[in-house]
Amino acid sequence: MDQLYVVARFKIHPNRSAEFEAAVADCVAGARSAEPGTLAYDWFLSEDRSEALVLEAYRGSESVFEHMKNSGARIPKLLECAHSSAEGLGAPSAELRGRLGGRIGFVPRFLGLDAPTLGDSGSGADITTVARFRVHPGKMQEFKEGVAAGLEVVVDKDPGTTAYEWFLDEPAGQFTVIEKYRDMDSLMAHSKNVGHLVRGLMQCADLSAEIGVKGPASSLAALARLPMKRYAFFQGL
């Protein structure tokens, strides 16, 4: 699996949200017009529009280089308006690691679907989650087995789950998972199918999670009971 992912977060400076959103729109337009290797570039805003969550997916390291070259003149405007952080997921080339110079660290893939799809499904209501599990001491093997069992369920029973990508920072004892669902029904079906496994995982780790929703505001409101930070879709490919 050569795909690479970047999850970026922005905390927008007070009174700079309009400038920030204009800069985001410019970045998305640039990626749409000149980056065929960028598979996903989805920007989500928190309900008070003070924070942004970005999910980026690339065909491989060369596509990241293409994005860096194309967006290089646009990124400074974003950084004028917000504090940022980013994490990489996947196995970049040595050249890309060198070019990044440690600014973004990458965590290797543990397992996932054979052909994950993070782009627009066309449903008009895609749902994306990014979750981190910090595994309790002595529970790593049990957690790994639970993750593997979850993947089997997704493959067998969850056609609406289009991405289920797990990455493991073993020295830190932390998993990151990116999940993508075609719509709310797909998310609910997945939750029902893997609920017993998730309960087991939660006995082995501490969880923090974010969810981004593309669709009407009612879709976001419907997720209020979930223990996740919620974001609404703003711009994307």
Buried (B, 14 or more C-beta within 10 A) or exposed (E): BEBBBBBBBBEBBEEEBEBBBEBBEBBBEBBEEEBEBBBBBBBBBBEEBBBBBBBBBBBBBBBBBBBEEBBEEBEEBBEEBBEBEBBBBBBBBEEBBEBBEEEBEBBEBBBBBEEBBBBBBEBEBBBBBBBBBBBBEEBBEBBBBBBEBBBEBBEEBBEBBBBBBBBBBEEEBBBBBBBBBBBBEBBEBBEEBBEEBEEBBEEBBEBEBBBBBBBEEEBBEBBEEEEBBBBBBBBBB
